[in-house]
Amino acid sequence: MQISFHTDAFNSAYWDFEKCLAWAEAHDVHYIECGVIDGASWIHGLGYQPHVALYQDPLLLRRKMENYGVRFSQIDAAFPLSGREGLFYGVAYVLKSIPWAKHAGCPRIATTDGLHRPPDMSDEEAMTLMKRCYEQIVEVAEAYEITVNIEVHGYFTTNPDRLAEMLAFCDSPFLRLNLDTGNSFIAGQDPVDFCRRFVDRINHVHVKDVSPSLAAAVRGQETGIAVSHCAIGDGVNADNIRQVLTILRDNGYNGPLSMECEGQGGPMIERSLQWLRRTLQQLGIPEEK
């Protein structure tokens, strides 16, 4: 499997993307995940944001990444698609990200739903709207041979039955799943059961632990964690992550494991990396570099 990390880890440190590449090179990590920005912002332009903008040339960025020995595991274009804004803004954002990803050498894009039930429509209306969104997105993704992953993150996607319906929106090998061990857990679900049910559709994994205090405060009340302030292996979700890795191993999964946690400018994500590498070794899972 491939160890990756989401550059969200360095939001609080105000790193830029290239500093994240340097961190990856220094720690022998060869895959990276980041958000994409459609437009310009002062904080990104000044070098205080660890994500990339779609106005940046993807081929030149790809060459820069190659100099660090790093490739994309996925780009995050997860504007919520479950509300009316998803139809008007989210679809255009994802469609713009697909050809950019192709030129950048990125094989996957993350998409998702909103954290909460849309206030102005029924669940069935929202599902119908999302189906239209994904039909349009997947048609373009097939042309570019880019996999569109539905991330477990929101009101619908943390419900296994609704997620199954979403994965059936299109009969296409380019519509797959991004399992998130932390979001499924904080929503009150069992990440291990999630993995067993959808193992054949998993194309990318967010490895995320949950602190005891956060679990006690909001488990079953929230659907997603923006950034987990807990090193992987230090929280109450660590045993679930180990079981998920075992299931993935036994089912032949050989894709990315993207670490998602607060980095603290390095120390916390470094502990996460050490735990993940040690656990992969204990489970007999080779790390692809």
PAKOL-543271 format. One line per 10 residues: number of its first residue (from 1); their letters; for each residue x, y, z of C-alpha. Coordinates in pm, whole numbers, padded with zeros to 5 digits. Each point is the difference from the previous one (the first is absolute). Layout:
N
NUM = a = X,Y,Z; ...;
END
This chain:
289
1 = mqisfhtdaf = 00000,00000,00000; 00105,00360,-00050; 00039,00242,00290; -00131,00347,-00080; -00104,00300,00208; -00245,00284,-00034; 00162,00342,00010; -00281,00111,00233; 00248,-00117,00263; 00192,00322,-00054;
11 = nsaywdfekc = -00287,00249,-00021; 00069,00125,00352; 00372,00033,-00073; -00077,00215,-00309; 00232,-00202,-00218; -00012,00023,-00377; -00031,-00305,-00224; 00369,-00016,-00086; 00093,-00015,00369; -00232,-00300,00026;
21 = lawaeahdvh = 00188,-00158,-00291; 00326,00057,00186; -00147,-00163,00312; -00106,-00301,-00207; 00347,-00034,-00152; 00168,00027,00340; -00222,-00277,00142; 00017,-00233,-00302; -00370,00049,-00081; -00073,-00007,-00372;
31 = yiecgvidga = -00371,00082,-00021; -00190,00312,00095; -00360,00121,00008; -00111,00361,00005; -00298,00221,-00063; -00044,00195,-00322; -00105,00365,-00005; -00209,00134,-00289; 00120,00358,-00013; 00245,00217,00191;
41 = swihglgyqp = 00028,00094,00365; 00244,00218,00187; 00089,-00269,00254; 00090,-00245,-00277; 00182,00260,-00206; 00216,00103,00295; 00104,-00362,00054; -00199,-00065,00316; -00220,-00284,-00124; 00110,-00360,-00070;
51 = hvalyqdpll = -00237,-00059,-00293; 00019,00070,-00373; -00202,00229,-00224; -00148,-00106,-00332; 00162,00303,-00164; 00341,-00160,00066; 00129,-00185,-00301; -00045,-00373,00073; 00286,-00118,-00221; 00250,00236,00159;
61 = lrrkmenygv = -00122,-00100,00346; 00035,-00366,-00096; 00364,00059,-00096; 00065,00177,00330; -00153,-00292,00190; 00214,-00247,-00196; 00310,00185,00121; -00109,-00085,00356; -00087,-00359,-00091; -00367,00061,00083;
71 = rfsqidaafp = -00323,-00071,-00191; -00363,00075,00069; -00206,-00275,00157; -00311,00215,-00035; -00114,00360,-00020; -00282,00118,00221; -00284,00166,-00193; -00258,-00081,00266; -00240,00292,-00029; -00325,-00144,00145;
81 = lsgreglfyg = -00223,-00128,-00278; -00312,-00075,00205; -00149,00351,00011; -00110,00242,-00268; 00341,00168,00005; 00150,-00334,-00094; -00186,00001,-00328; 00092,00360,-00081; 00354,00025,00137; 00122,-00345,00100;
91 = vayvlksipw = -00046,-00166,-00337; 00186,00277,-00186; 00281,-00020,00257; 00040,-00376,-00037; -00022,00013,-00380; 00276,00260,-00009; 00213,-00216,00229; -00017,-00311,-00220; 00214,00113,-00299; 00233,00182,00241;
101 = akhagcpria = 00052,-00326,00189; 00068,-00186,-00324; 00280,00238,-00096; 00137,-00001,00356; 00031,-00380,-00005; -00264,-00043,00271; -00222,-00309,-00046; -00276,00087,00250; -00229,00278,00117; -00187,00007,00331;
111 = ttdglhrppd = -00363,00116,00007; -00260,-00009,00275; -00332,00120,00142; -00075,00268,00260; 00048,-00047,00372; -00370,00058,00070; -00335,-00083,-00150; -00089,00261,-00266; -00250,00231,00171; -00216,00073,-00304;
121 = msdeeamtlm = -00064,-00346,-00144; -00083,-00355,00101; 00262,-00273,00015; -00140,-00153,-00319; 00014,00333,-00181; 00361,00046,00107; 00089,-00350,-00117; -00162,00067,-00338; 00196,00323,-00031; 00326,-00174,00086;
131 = krcyeqivev = -00070,-00272,-00256; -00024,00265,-00269; 00326,00154,00123; 00189,-00328,-00006; -00137,-00103,-00339; 00144,00315,-00152; 00329,-00027,00192; 00058,-00367,-00077; -00061,00051,-00372; 00293,00243,-00010;
141 = aeayeitvni = 00211,-00212,00237; -00036,-00299,-00232; 00127,00207,-00292; 00311,00098,00197; 00033,-00337,00179; -00002,00170,00340; -00163,-00184,00291; -00259,00201,00192; -00009,-00115,00361; -00293,00063,00232;
151 = evhgyfttnp = 00147,00083,00338; -00168,-00108,00325; -00047,00342,00153; -00357,00128,00025; -00366,-00055,00078; -00058,-00251,-00280; 00344,-00158,-00043; 00035,-00101,00366; -00326,-00194,-00036; 00105,-00335,-00153;
161 = drlaemlafc = -00332,-00060,-00175; -00003,00346,-00157; 00364,-00040,-00098; -00087,-00325,-00178; -00266,00189,-00196; 00252,00268,-00093; 00256,-00253,-00122; -00275,-00135,-00226; -00071,00342,-00156; 00210,-00099,-00301;
171 = dspflrlnld = 00105,-00339,-00131; 00362,00096,-00049; 00339,-00122,00119; 00092,00367,00043; -00243,00054,00290; 00157,-00140,00316; 00032,00059,00373; 00234,00195,00226; -00037,-00169,00339; 00063,00230,00296;
181 = tgnsfiagqd = 00064,-00184,00325; -00048,00309,00216; -00316,00142,-00158; -00177,-00335,00005; 00092,-00039,00368; -00100,00350,00113; -00336,-00044,-00175; -00073,-00291,00233; 00070,-00270,-00257; 00250,-00285,00014;
191 = pvdfcrrfvd = 00292,00061,-00241; 00071,-00374,-00010; -00354,-00081,-00111; 00022,00282,-00253; 00317,-00152,-00142; -00142,-00352,-00017; -00315,00116,-00180; 00173,00217,-00260; 00344,-00157,-00028; -00042,-00075,-00371;
201 = rinhvhvkdv = -00071,00368,-00074; 00278,00158,00209; 00247,00193,-00213; 00161,00234,00256; 00007,00004,00382; 00018,00285,00249; 00169,-00136,00311; -00126,00210,00289; -00003,-00061,00374; -00230,00168,00254;
211 = spslaaavrg = 00095,00135,00341; -00187,-00138,00304; -00130,00348,00088; -00142,00065,-00348; -00160,-00343,-00015; -00163,00053,00340; -00128,00344,-00095; -00144,-00043,-00351; 00001,-00361,-00119; -00334,-00072,-00165;
221 = qetgiavshc = -00078,00372,-00025; 00247,00108,-00272; 00072,-00148,-00341; 00350,00122,-00073; 00322,00123,00157; 00171,00290,-00174; 00344,-00088,00139; 00055,-00254,00276; 00210,00142,00283; 00120,-00348,00087;
231 = aigdgvnadn = 00296,-00191,-00133; -00093,-00323,-00172; 00042,-00277,00255; -00053,00225,00302; -00381,00004,-00006; -00303,-00221,00054; -00018,-00095,-00370; 00343,-00163,-00024; -00121,-00360,00033; -00265,00062,-00265;
241 = irqvltilrd = 00268,00133,-00235; 00209,-00312,00056; -00301,-00221,-00081; -00078,00207,-00310; 00357,-00044,-00122; -00029,-00374,00057; -00321,-00021,-00204; 00154,00206,-00279; 00309,-00223,-00002; -00208,-00318,-00017;
251 = ngyngplsme = -00203,00139,-00290; 00302,00099,-00208; -00024,00377,00041; 00319,00166,-00122; -00098,00367,-00010; 00076,00307,00210; -00034,00044,00375; -00019,00375,00049; 00074,00121,00351; -00237,00268,00125;
261 = cegqggpmie = 00092,00175,00322; 00121,00330,00136; 00374,00013,-00061; 00107,00254,00266; 00260,00113,-00252; 00134,-00355,-00015; 00005,-00185,00335; -00356,-00137,00003; -00003,-00122,-00359; 00348,-00146,00050;
271 = rslqwlrrtl = -00138,-00212,00288; -00286,-00101,-00229; 00242,-00105,-00271; 00208,-00205,00244; -00312,-00179,00129; -00133,-00070,-00349; 00331,-00136,-00127; 00043,-00216,00310; -00355,-00134,-00033; 00041,-00079,-00370;
281 = qqlgipeek = 00317,-00190,00083; -00175,-00193,00278; -00282,-00093,-00238; 00240,-00108,-00273; -00111,00277,-00240; 00280,00130,-00223; 00025,00377,-00048; 00020,00096,-00365; 00239,00287,-00063;
END
